[in-house]
Amino acid sequence: MKFFDAIIIGAGLAGLQCAKLLSRQGVKVLLVDRKTDLTKGVHTTGIFVRKTFEDFDFPSGVLGRPIRDVSLYSPRLKSISLQSNKDEFRIGDMGKLYQTVLDDCIENGVEFARGTRYLGAETESVEVVVRLEYKGIAFKVGAKVLIGADGATSRVARDLGLDENREWIVGYEEVYRRDVPSGESILHCFLDAKLAPGYLAWIADDGEEMHIGVGGYPGKFEPKAALKGFRDKIASRFVDFEIANLKETRGGRIPVGGVLRRIANKHGLLVGDAAGAVSPLTAGGLDPCLRLSVMAADVVTERLKGNDPKLMLNYSGRLFRTRFISRLWMRKMIAILSNQTVLEAGCAVLRTVFGRKFAQHVFFGRGSFPDVRVNIRKKDGRVFVQEN
């Protein structure tokens, strides 16, 4: 049985970020994903906020043109126009980003098990025994640490006995590529309790690529039908589909219950959607994904250096939940706004001076997810964590 320092299940942005950071510290990593090609079957919209592309380095050519303008629409399509003097959003070419980061990982010694299915884990001893399957053949590998980067309905979370997501919305979108690039870029957001219950519909257009999508609570709408209705009746007023080609369709669950409390034990930890690292208010998960993965890599590195499994317990969702109390309450309010009249009235408030400032803060603010790093200074055998 092959043995690794860390096994990461899931090669989305969270898993790749962890693998990259750990491999740069000389950690022996096995990265596992059931897909054979990471550029296919992307689930995320890929909209990065300013805080993310200002604080993290991205490979050349993976981020689209900047977006500074946002238009927010009520159910009756009454609009609120918001402008920023800074580049606020950029749409990432997620397939290219994934492949570029994967190449970096492999160059640093990460072993990538593509087309491999995770079957489960055994944690009876200090080490973790992970059961995998490749082309119908089951086999086992061992590790000191198991990292779950396997999405909103994480199997790793269940096997490790950690907290699991209980609340999510479903997003579904179509991605179009313009035949001829446009000089304009804008993000259109539509609030509609019937079209997108509990969330919104969107058109993210950077002049080259357009994302047309809807999101909402499952059970309250049918995503494919809602997207078709939105595209045909509303989006067609803003987008000329005659000059664009359908590139791909994406969809998936987005956890909105906030960062989970128990996201680590002596055997492993969770990152990305598996840890609930998504803003409860905006459902933005790319920035939290990257920042939490940095902390995870710090903790795992210290655990391996000290050969002390107890150090894993420094990785806790409780460090973050107090920062999101107001957003969690706002998410609860949004969840019950199923009346179009009430939602229309709420949009009228956003058109006031106070409401516009609030909307500017939601769309253009930098205070989304805190940076929490591991302070390697030890005292009485503990590794301290601190917020930057």
C-alpha positions in Angstrom: 0.0 0.0 0.0 1.4 3.4 -1.0 1.7 6.0 1.8 1.5 9.8 1.6 1.7 12.7 4.0 -1.6 14.0 2.7 -4.4 12.8 0.5 -6.7 15.4 -1.0 -10.1 14.3 -2.4 -11.3 16.7 -5.0 -9.4 18.8 -7.6 -11.5 21.9 -7.7 -10.1 25.2 -6.7 -9.8 24.3 -3.0 -8.1 21.0 -3.5 -5.7 22.4 -6.1 -4.8 25.3 -3.8 -4.1 23.0 -0.9 -2.1 20.6 -3.1 0.0 23.5 -4.5 0.8 25.1 -1.1 1.6 21.8 0.5 3.8 20.5 -2.3 5.8 23.8 -2.1 6.6 22.8 1.5 7.9 19.4 0.4 4.8 17.5 1.6 4.1 14.2 -0.3 0.6 14.7 -1.7 -1.9 12.5 -3.5 -4.6 14.5 -5.3 -7.7 12.5 -6.3 -10.5 13.4 -8.6 -13.1 11.3 -10.4 -12.7 13.4 -13.6 -10.1 12.6 -16.1 -10.0 16.1 -17.5 -10.3 19.1 -15.1 -11.2 21.5 -17.8 -14.5 19.7 -18.3 -17.6 19.7 -16.1 -16.7 22.9 -14.2 -19.4 23.8 -11.6 -18.6 27.3 -10.5 -19.5 30.6 -12.3 -15.9 31.7 -11.8 -16.5 35.4 -10.9 -13.6 36.6 -8.8 -14.0 39.8 -6.6 -11.4 42.5 -6.3 -10.2 41.3 -3.0 -9.2 38.0 -4.5 -7.3 39.1 -7.6 -5.6 41.8 -5.6 -4.4 39.5 -2.9 -3.6 36.3 -4.9 -1.4 35.6 -7.9 -3.2 34.2 -10.9 -1.5 32.6 -14.0 -1.4 34.8 -17.1 -4.5 34.7 -19.3 -6.9 33.0 -16.9 -8.8 36.1 -15.8 -11.2 38.0 -18.2 -11.5 41.7 -18.6 -12.5 43.7 -15.5 -16.1 44.7 -14.6 -16.8 47.9 -12.8 -20.5 48.4 -13.3 -23.4 46.6 -11.7 -27.1 46.9 -12.4 -29.6 45.5 -9.9 -33.2 44.9 -11.0 -36.4 44.4 -9.0 -39.1 41.9 -10.1 -40.6 44.7 -12.2 -37.2 45.3 -13.7 -36.8 48.7 -12.0 -33.0 49.2 -12.0 -30.4 50.5 -9.6 -27.1 51.4 -11.3 -23.9 51.1 -9.3 -20.5 52.2 -10.5 -17.0 51.7 -9.0 -13.8 53.5 -9.8 -11.9 50.2 -9.4 -11.9 46.9 -11.2 -14.4 44.9 -9.0 -15.0 41.6 -10.8 -13.2 39.4 -13.3 -14.5 36.2 -14.8 -12.0 33.4 -14.7 -11.4 30.7 -17.3 -11.8 28.0 -14.7 -10.8 25.1 -16.9 -7.5 26.8 -17.8 -6.9 27.9 -14.2 -7.4 24.4 -12.9 -5.1 22.9 -15.5 -2.4 25.5 -14.9 -2.5 25.0 -11.1 -2.5 21.2 -11.6 0.6 21.4 -13.8 2.3 23.4 -11.1 1.3 20.8 -8.5 2.7 17.9 -10.6 5.9 19.8 -11.2 6.3 20.1 -7.4 5.8 16.3 -7.0 2.1 15.9 -6.4 0.8 12.6 -7.6 -2.5 13.0 -9.4 -5.0 10.2 -9.5 -7.4 11.2 -12.3 -10.5 9.3 -13.1 -10.4 7.8 -9.6 -13.4 7.5 -7.3 -13.3 7.9 -3.5 -15.0 5.0 -1.7 -14.3 5.8 1.9 -11.8 6.1 4.7 -10.8 4.1 7.8 -9.6 6.1 10.8 -9.1 3.4 13.5 -5.3 4.0 13.8 -3.2 7.2 13.8 -2.9 7.0 10.0 -5.9 7.2 7.6 -6.5 4.3 5.2 -8.3 5.6 2.1 -10.2 3.3 -0.3 -10.2 4.4 -3.9 -11.4 2.9 -7.2 -9.9 3.2 -10.7 -11.5 1.6 -13.7 -13.5 -0.7 -11.5 -10.5 -1.8 -9.5 -10.6 -1.0 -5.8 -7.3 -0.3 -3.9 -6.1 1.3 -0.7 -3.6 4.1 0.1 -2.5 5.5 3.4 -1.8 9.0 4.7 -1.2 11.0 7.9 -3.9 13.5 6.9 -7.0 13.3 4.7 -8.3 16.5 3.2 -11.9 16.8 1.9 -12.3 19.1 -1.0 -15.1 17.2 -2.4 -17.9 19.7 -2.5 -21.1 20.8 -0.7 -22.2 17.2 0.0 -18.8 16.0 1.1 -18.4 12.2 1.6 -15.1 12.9 3.4 -16.9 15.0 6.0 -19.2 12.1 6.8 -16.4 9.5 7.0 -14.3 11.7 9.3 -17.3 12.4 11.5 -17.2 16.2 10.9 -20.0 18.7 10.3 -21.9 18.6 7.1 -23.7 21.3 5.1 -27.5 21.4 5.7 -28.5 24.4 3.8 -27.8 25.2 0.1 -29.1 26.8 -3.0 -28.7 25.4 -6.5 -27.2 27.4 -9.3 -27.6 26.7 -13.0 -26.1 28.7 -15.9 -25.1 28.8 -19.6 -21.8 30.2 -20.7 -21.6 32.0 -24.1 -18.6 33.3 -26.1 -19.0 36.4 -28.2 -18.1 36.1 -31.9 -16.7 39.7 -31.7 -15.7 41.2 -28.4 -17.7 44.1 -27.0 -16.2 47.2 -25.5 -18.6 47.1 -22.5 -18.5 44.9 -19.4 -21.2 44.8 -16.8 -22.8 42.6 -14.2 -26.6 42.4 -14.2 -28.4 41.0 -11.1 -32.1 40.3 -11.0 -34.1 39.8 -7.8 -37.2 37.7 -8.4 -38.8 35.5 -5.8 -40.4 33.2 -8.5 -37.5 33.1 -11.0 -34.8 32.7 -8.4 -36.3 32.0 -4.9 -33.8 32.9 -2.2 -31.1 34.2 -4.5 -31.0 35.9 -7.9 -30.6 35.6 -11.6 -27.5 37.1 -13.3 -25.9 38.1 -16.5 -22.1 38.5 -16.1 -20.7 40.0 -19.3 -17.0 41.0 -19.6 -17.3 41.8 -23.3 -15.9 38.5 -24.3 -17.7 35.8 -22.3 -21.2 35.9 -20.9 -22.6 33.9 -18.0 -26.4 33.7 -17.9 -27.7 32.0 -14.8 -30.3 31.5 -12.0 -30.0 30.3 -8.4 -32.4 29.5 -5.7 -33.5 27.1 -3.0 -34.1 23.6 -4.4 -37.8 22.5 -4.0 -38.9 26.1 -4.7 -38.0 26.2 -8.4 -36.9 24.0 -11.3 -33.4 25.3 -12.3 -33.4 24.3 -16.0 -36.9 25.6 -16.6 -36.2 28.8 -14.7 -33.0 29.4 -16.7 -34.9 28.9 -20.0 -37.6 31.4 -18.9 -35.0 33.9 -17.8 -33.0 33.6 -21.0 -36.0 33.9 -23.3 -38.0 36.5 -21.5 -35.5 38.7 -19.8 -31.9 38.1 -20.7 -32.7 38.4 -24.4 -33.5 42.1 -23.7 -29.9 42.7 -22.6 -27.9 40.1 -24.7 -27.8 39.5 -28.4 -27.6 35.8 -28.6 -27.2 36.0 -32.4 -23.6 37.1 -31.9 -22.7 34.5 -29.2 -22.1 30.8 -29.2 -23.0 28.5 -26.3 -19.8 27.2 -24.8 -21.0 25.1 -21.9 -23.7 24.6 -19.3 -22.9 24.5 -15.6 -24.7 23.7 -12.4 -24.3 22.6 -8.8 -25.1 23.1 -5.1 -23.8 26.1 -3.2 -23.8 25.9 0.6 -25.1 29.0 2.3 -25.2 28.0 6.0 -21.8 29.6 6.7 -18.5 27.9 7.6 -19.2 24.7 9.5 -18.0 24.5 13.2 -16.3 21.2 13.2 -14.2 21.1 10.1 -11.2 19.2 11.4 -10.1 16.4 13.7 -6.9 14.5 14.3 -7.3 12.6 11.0 -8.2 15.3 8.5 -10.0 18.5 7.6 -12.3 20.1 5.1 -11.8 23.0 2.7 -13.9 24.9 0.1 -17.6 24.0 -0.2 -17.1 20.9 1.9 -16.3 23.3 4.9 -19.2 25.6 4.0 -16.6 28.3 3.1 -19.1 30.4 1.1 -20.6 33.8 2.0 -24.1 33.2 3.4 -25.3 36.5 1.9 -23.8 36.6 -1.6 -23.1 32.9 -2.1 -19.6 33.8 -3.3 -17.2 31.0 -2.6 -14.0 31.6 -4.5 -12.4 34.0 -2.2 -13.2 32.0 1.0 -12.1 28.9 -0.8 -8.6 30.3 -1.4 -8.2 31.9 2.0 -9.4 28.9 4.0 -7.1 26.6 1.9 -4.1 28.8 2.9 -4.9 28.2 6.6 -5.5 24.5 6.0 -2.1 24.2 4.4 -0.5 26.0 7.3 -2.1 23.7 9.8 -1.3 20.5 7.9 2.3 21.6 7.5 2.7 22.3 11.2 1.1 19.0 12.0 3.5 17.1 9.8 6.5 19.0 11.0 5.7 18.3 14.6 4.3 14.8 14.0 1.5 15.8 16.3 -2.1 15.0 15.2 -3.5 17.3 17.9 -2.3 20.3 16.0 -5.1 19.7 13.5 -7.6 20.9 16.0 -6.3 24.5 15.6 -8.3 24.5 12.3 -11.8 25.4 13.4 -14.8 26.9 11.8 -15.7 28.7 15.0 -12.9 31.1 14.2 -15.1 32.5 11.4 -18.7 32.1 12.3 -18.8 35.2 14.6 -17.7 37.3 11.6 -20.8 36.1 9.7 -23.6 36.4 12.2 -25.2 39.4 10.5 -24.9 37.7 7.1 -26.4 34.5 8.4 -29.4 36.5 9.7 -29.7 38.3 6.4 -29.7 34.9 4.6 -32.6 33.8 6.8 -34.5 36.9 5.8 -33.8 36.3 2.1 -35.0 32.7 2.5 -38.5 33.9 3.5 -38.9 36.6 0.9 -41.1 34.6 -1.4 -43.6 37.5 -2.0 -42.9 39.6 -5.1 -44.6 42.7 -3.5 -42.3 42.5 -0.5 -39.3 42.0 -2.7 -40.3 45.0 -4.9 -40.6 47.1 -1.8 -37.1 46.0 -0.6 -35.7 47.0 -3.9 -37.3 50.5 -3.5 -35.5 50.8 -0.2 -32.2 50.0 -2.1 -32.9 53.0 -4.3 -32.7 55.4 -1.4 -29.5 57.1 -0.3 -29.0 54.6 2.6 -30.0 51.6 0.5 -27.6 52.5 -2.3 -24.7 52.8 0.2 -25.7 49.3 1.5 -25.8 47.9 -2.1 -22.4 49.5 -2.8 -21.0 47.8 0.3 -22.4 44.4 -0.7 -21.1 44.5 -4.2 -17.9 46.5 -3.8 -16.8 45.9 -0.2 -13.5 44.1 0.6 -14.6 42.6 4.0 -15.8 39.3 2.8 -13.7 36.5 4.4 -10.9 37.0 7.0 -7.3 36.0 6.5 -6.4 33.6 9.3 -2.9 32.3 9.3 -1.1 29.9 11.6 1.5 31.6 13.9 4.3 29.1 14.1 5.4 30.5 17.4 4.7 27.7 19.9 3.9 28.0 23.6 3.3 25.0 25.9 3.0 22.8 22.8 0.3 24.8 21.1 0.3 26.4 17.7 -1.6 29.7 17.8 -3.9 31.0 15.1 -4.4 34.7 14.5 -6.3 36.9 12.1 -4.2 39.1 9.8 
